[in-house]
Amino acid sequence: MINYPDFSSNGYEVERELGKNLTGGRITYLAKDINTGKTVVIKQFQFAQAMGTWRDYDAIHQ
């Protein structure tokens, strides 16, 4: 059994991992909105990773 992060407090349930870039400190998940059932993509940034930076985070939040 794979243990995905729990995003239920944010209203999402992870279905599967789509990809990861551990060098950049990010993992992408396919998830469902618990309230609407719509499919969403969640990108989790893990800045505590040795090579994690804010550069990629800043790129999608500009």
Number of C-alpha atoms within 10 A of each C-alpha: 3 6 7 12 10 11 14 12 8 9 13 22 22 21 13 13 16 13 12 14 11 15 11 19 20 19 16 16 20 17 21 19 17 16 8 9 11 10 15 15 15 18 16 14 19 16 15 9 13 11 11 18 17 12 9 13 17 9 8 7 6 5
